[in-house]
Amino acid sequence: MQNEYDLQNIENFKINPHVWLQTLLAIAGDKEKKKEVIQTIVGQSGLSPEQVEMIFASTINVLINETRSN
């Protein structure tokens, strides 16, 4: 998934929750890809793998709820 957002305009920052959910579920379903993504985030954020896993799972749950309400 490519980042095509203007991060300088944070007030108008919006994502397509359906696309992000689909992408995160695809990553979650591929053990090697998920491991790679988790390690990349750990390396760039300084968070622990456990914290990143929790954020990853929480993000999926939030997106599921968001897409159900639409």
C-alpha positions as CSV (number, residue, x, y, z in Angstrom):
1,M,0.0,0.0,0.0
2,Q,1.5,3.3,-1.0
3,N,1.3,6.4,1.1
4,E,-0.4,9.0,-1.1
5,Y,-1.4,11.4,1.6
6,D,-0.3,15.0,2.2
7,L,1.0,14.6,5.8
8,Q,1.6,18.4,5.9
9,N,-2.2,18.9,5.9
10,I,-2.9,16.9,9.0
11,E,-6.3,18.6,9.7
12,N,-7.8,17.1,6.5
13,F,-6.0,13.8,6.8
14,K,-8.4,10.9,6.1
15,I,-8.0,7.3,5.1
16,N,-10.3,4.9,3.4
17,P,-11.0,2.4,6.2
18,H,-12.1,-0.3,3.8
19,V,-8.8,-0.2,1.9
20,W,-6.7,-0.1,5.1
21,L,-8.7,-2.9,6.7
22,Q,-8.3,-5.1,3.6
23,T,-4.6,-4.4,3.6
24,L,-4.0,-5.0,7.3
25,L,-6.0,-8.2,7.1
26,A,-3.9,-9.4,4.2
27,I,-0.7,-8.6,6.1
28,A,-2.1,-10.4,9.2
29,G,-2.9,-13.5,7.2
30,D,0.7,-13.8,5.9
31,K,3.0,-14.7,8.7
32,E,6.2,-13.7,7.0
33,K,4.8,-10.4,5.8
34,K,3.4,-9.6,9.2
35,K,6.7,-10.4,10.8
36,E,8.5,-8.1,8.3
37,V,6.0,-5.2,8.9
38,I,6.2,-5.6,12.7
39,Q,10.0,-5.5,12.6
40,T,10.0,-2.4,10.3
41,I,7.6,-0.6,12.7
42,V,9.7,-1.7,15.7
43,G,12.9,-0.4,14.0
44,Q,11.3,3.0,13.0
45,S,9.3,3.6,16.2
46,G,11.4,2.2,19.0
47,L,8.3,0.4,20.4
48,S,8.6,-3.2,21.5
49,P,7.2,-6.0,19.2
50,E,4.5,-6.6,21.8
51,Q,3.4,-3.0,21.7
52,V,3.4,-3.0,17.9
53,E,1.4,-6.3,17.8
54,M,-1.2,-4.7,20.2
55,I,-1.5,-1.6,18.1
56,F,-1.8,-3.7,14.9
57,A,-4.6,-5.8,16.4
58,S,-6.3,-2.7,17.9
59,T,-6.2,-0.9,14.5
60,I,-7.8,-3.8,12.8
61,N,-10.6,-3.9,15.4
62,V,-11.2,-0.1,15.1
63,L,-11.3,-0.4,11.3
64,I,-13.7,-3.4,11.5
65,N,-16.1,-1.3,13.7
66,E,-15.7,1.7,11.4
67,T,-16.5,-0.2,8.3
68,R,-19.5,-1.9,9.9
69,S,-21.0,1.5,10.8
70,N,-20.8,2.7,7.2
